[in-house]
Amino acid sequence: MSHCELLDEAAHEEPSVREIERRIYTVNSSVMIRAEQHHVGQRILTAATEPADTVRPADLRIKP
């Protein structure tokens, strides 16, 4: 069986519950990472645009 035939056959198979859960976890993880990156970026941008006397190093720490 050629590589293309194997791919075609795999495309017609239903994914297992475990595979679906893995895909959902992967997407959720990616979304969470992007949200955290955006949040950190916004905090840095905010700190960078405030007057220097109002910015403290603790303001840039990631809070849980």
C-alpha positions in Angstrom: 0.0 0.0 0.0 1.4 3.4 -0.9 1.8 6.3 1.4 -1.0 8.2 -0.3 -3.3 5.2 0.0 -2.5 5.0 3.7 -3.3 8.7 4.1 -6.6 8.3 2.3 -7.6 5.3 4.4 -6.7 7.2 7.6 -8.7 10.2 6.6 -11.8 8.1 6.4 -11.4 6.5 9.8 -13.2 8.0 12.8 -10.8 9.4 15.4 -10.8 7.7 18.8 -12.1 9.4 21.9 -8.5 9.6 23.1 -7.5 11.3 19.9 -10.4 13.8 20.1 -9.4 14.5 23.7 -5.8 15.0 22.7 -6.8 17.5 19.9 -9.1 19.4 22.3 -6.3 19.6 24.9 -3.8 20.8 22.3 -6.2 23.5 21.1 -7.0 24.6 24.7 -3.3 24.7 25.6 -2.6 26.8 22.5 -5.4 29.2 23.4 -4.2 29.5 27.0 -0.6 30.2 25.9 -1.8 32.9 23.5 -4.0 34.5 26.1 -1.1 34.5 28.6 1.2 36.0 26.0 -1.4 38.7 25.2 -1.9 39.4 28.9 1.9 39.8 29.5 2.2 41.9 26.4 -0.6 44.2 27.6 1.1 44.6 31.0 4.4 45.4 29.5 2.8 47.9 27.1 0.9 49.5 29.9 4.0 49.7 32.1 6.0 51.2 29.1 3.5 54.0 28.6 3.1 55.0 32.2 5.3 57.7 33.7 8.6 56.2 35.1 7.8 57.1 38.7 4.6 54.9 38.7 6.2 51.7 37.4 7.6 49.3 39.9 9.4 46.0 39.0 6.6 44.1 40.9 4.1 45.5 38.3 5.7 43.4 35.6 5.6 40.1 37.4 3.1 37.5 36.2 0.4 37.1 38.8 -1.3 33.7 39.2 
